[in-house]
Amino acid sequence: MNNIKTLGNELTKNNQTCTVKTVNVIGDTPVLPLFLKNYAALIEKGYAPQVMNGTNQSKAVYVEINNQIVGHIVFDVMKDSFNTAYIILSCVDEKYQNQGIYKIMFKHFESIVKKLGSTKILSFIHADNQNRLAIWKSVGMIPQFYRMEKRI
Ligand SMILES: CC(C)(COP(=O)(O)OP(=O)(O)OC[C@H]1O[C@@H](n2cnc3c(N)ncnc32)[C@H](O)[C@@H]1OP(=O)(O)O)[C@@H](O)C(=O)NCCC(=O)NCCS
């Protein structure tokens, strides 16, 4: 049982109604194939490492417009002292970007993970994706570490 729950309707910046939903296990839901497609696209762009984070058991907050998923935040809750909510992949369909959908999802995501006991949210962004730093800052995420690497 995946426990898909509808969290409510919201308006995008274009005054389009979207439905926000959450699922506590993405396996056997329509979120899974979209997550995998978006993950593959990010790897192909070079913005994600070529390893797989997230599993069938990962959770998600997602948004539907006209019964189609147009964005998702897939996440895990880590077993550390902050119950850190680790965002594996946030994505909004290109056609629907810049309409405030990420911000809508993030608001619901934050409220859900607080209820799950999280006191910290974590995500990784490729250094070349930094031009989008404004997006993360808009939801209160602040860079904390730079991951240093050297090819040898
Ligand atoms: C990152 C992403 C999820 C943002 O989704 P979105 O729905 O377009 O974002 P929103 O419209 O909610 O915008 C959020 C804030 O960022 C700002 N923003 C959006 N795009 C921006 C850009 N290209 N440059 C600067 N600021 C931007 C918006 O103005 C908004 O702030 P505001 O409400 O204060 O104006 C989306 O661009 C995406 O799916 N990208 C491809 C996948 C990706 O790179 N994921 C990240 C890896 S985890």
The ligand as an SDF file (V2000), in Angstrom:
LIG
                    3D

 48 50  0  0  0  0  0  0  0  0999 V2000
   15.0040   23.4090  -10.1820 C   0  0  0  0  0  0  0  0  0  0  0  0
   13.5270   23.3300  -10.5740 C   0  0  0  0  0  0  0  0  0  0  0  0
   12.9230   22.1320   -9.8550 C   0  0  0  0  0  0  0  0  0  0  0  0
   12.7890   24.6210  -10.1770 C   0  0  0  0  0  0  0  0  0  0  0  0
   11.3980   24.4530  -10.4560 O   0  0  0  0  0  0  0  0  0  0  0  0
   10.4170   25.6840  -10.7980 P   0  0  0  0  0  0  0  0  0  0  0  0
    9.0270   25.1890  -10.5810 O   0  0  0  0  0  0  0  0  0  0  0  0
   10.7450   26.2170  -12.1360 O   0  0  0  0  0  0  0  0  0  0  0  0
   10.7810   26.7490   -9.6790 O   0  0  0  0  0  0  0  0  0  0  0  0
    9.8210   27.9110   -9.1630 P   0  0  0  0  0  0  0  0  0  0  0  0
    9.0690   28.4640  -10.3320 O   0  0  0  0  0  0  0  0  0  0  0  0
    9.0420   27.4400   -8.0090 O   0  0  0  0  0  0  0  0  0  0  0  0
   10.8860   28.9710   -8.7070 O   0  0  0  0  0  0  0  0  0  0  0  0
   11.4150   29.0200   -7.3930 C   0  0  0  0  0  0  0  0  0  0  0  0
   12.1480   30.3170   -7.1890 C   0  0  0  0  0  0  0  0  0  0  0  0
   13.3570   30.3170   -7.9320 O   0  0  0  0  0  0  0  0  0  0  0  0
   13.3900   31.4140   -8.8540 C   0  0  0  0  0  0  0  0  0  0  0  0
   13.8940   30.9130  -10.1390 N   0  0  0  0  0  0  0  0  0  0  0  0
   13.3320   29.9670  -10.9340 C   0  0  0  0  0  0  0  0  0  0  0  0
   14.1230   29.7360  -12.0160 N   0  0  0  0  0  0  0  0  0  0  0  0
   15.1920   30.5510  -11.8790 C   0  0  0  0  0  0  0  0  0  0  0  0
   16.3770   30.7860  -12.6610 C   0  0  0  0  0  0  0  0  0  0  0  0
   16.6060   30.1150  -13.8090 N   0  0  0  0  0  0  0  0  0  0  0  0
   17.2810   31.6800  -12.2140 N   0  0  0  0  0  0  0  0  0  0  0  0
   17.0630   32.3710  -11.0580 C   0  0  0  0  0  0  0  0  0  0  0  0
   15.9570   32.1980  -10.2780 N   0  0  0  0  0  0  0  0  0  0  0  0
   15.0410   31.3040  -10.6860 C   0  0  0  0  0  0  0  0  0  0  0  0
   11.9440   31.8350   -9.0140 C   0  0  0  0  0  0  0  0  0  0  0  0
   11.9030   33.2160   -9.3380 O   0  0  0  0  0  0  0  0  0  0  0  0
   11.3510   31.5150   -7.6760 C   0  0  0  0  0  0  0  0  0  0  0  0
   11.5630   32.5310   -6.7110 O   0  0  0  0  0  0  0  0  0  0  0  0
   10.4430   33.6710   -6.4520 P   0  0  0  0  0  0  0  0  0  0  0  0
    9.1610   32.9600   -6.2090 O   0  0  0  0  0  0  0  0  0  0  0  0
   11.0000   34.3550   -5.2490 O   0  0  0  0  0  0  0  0  0  0  0  0
   10.4060   34.4800   -7.6930 O   0  0  0  0  0  0  0  0  0  0  0  0
   13.4160   23.1680  -12.1070 C   0  0  0  0  0  0  0  0  0  0  0  0
   14.1270   24.2340  -12.7090 O   0  0  0  0  0  0  0  0  0  0  0  0
   13.9500   21.8720  -12.6490 C   0  0  0  0  0  0  0  0  0  0  0  0
   13.2360   20.8630  -12.6630 O   0  0  0  0  0  0  0  0  0  0  0  0
   15.2160   21.8230  -13.1260 N   0  0  0  0  0  0  0  0  0  0  0  0
   15.7840   20.6400  -13.7400 C   0  0  0  0  0  0  0  0  0  0  0  0
   16.1240   19.5730  -12.7210 C   0  0  0  0  0  0  0  0  0  0  0  0
   17.1710   20.0360  -11.7340 C   0  0  0  0  0  0  0  0  0  0  0  0
   18.1640   20.6680  -12.0710 O   0  0  0  0  0  0  0  0  0  0  0  0
   16.9410   19.6540  -10.4750 N   0  0  0  0  0  0  0  0  0  0  0  0
   17.8770   19.9810   -9.4300 C   0  0  0  0  0  0  0  0  0  0  0  0
   18.7710   18.8720   -9.0920 C   0  0  0  0  0  0  0  0  0  0  0  0
   18.2600   18.1500   -7.5560 S   0  0  0  0  0  0  0  0  0  0  0  0
  1  2  1  0
  2  3  1  0
  2  4  1  0
  2 36  1  0
  4  5  1  0
  5  6  1  0
  6  7  2  0
  6  8  1  0
  6  9  1  0
  9 10  1  0
 10 11  2  0
 10 12  1  0
 10 13  1  0
 13 14  1  0
 14 15  1  0
 15 16  1  0
 15 30  1  0
 16 17  1  0
 17 18  1  0
 17 28  1  0
 18 19  1  0
 18 27  1  0
 19 20  2  0
 20 21  1  0
 21 22  1  0
 21 27  2  0
 22 23  1  0
 22 24  2  0
 24 25  1  0
 25 26  2  0
 26 27  1  0
 28 29  1  0
 28 30  1  0
 30 31  1  0
 31 32  1  0
 32 33  2  0
 32 34  1  0
 32 35  1  0
 36 37  1  0
 36 38  1  0
 38 39  2  0
 38 40  1  0
 40 41  1  0
 41 42  1  0
 42 43  1  0
 43 44  2  0
 43 45  1  0
 45 46  1  0
 46 47  1  0
 47 48  1  0
M  END
$$$$
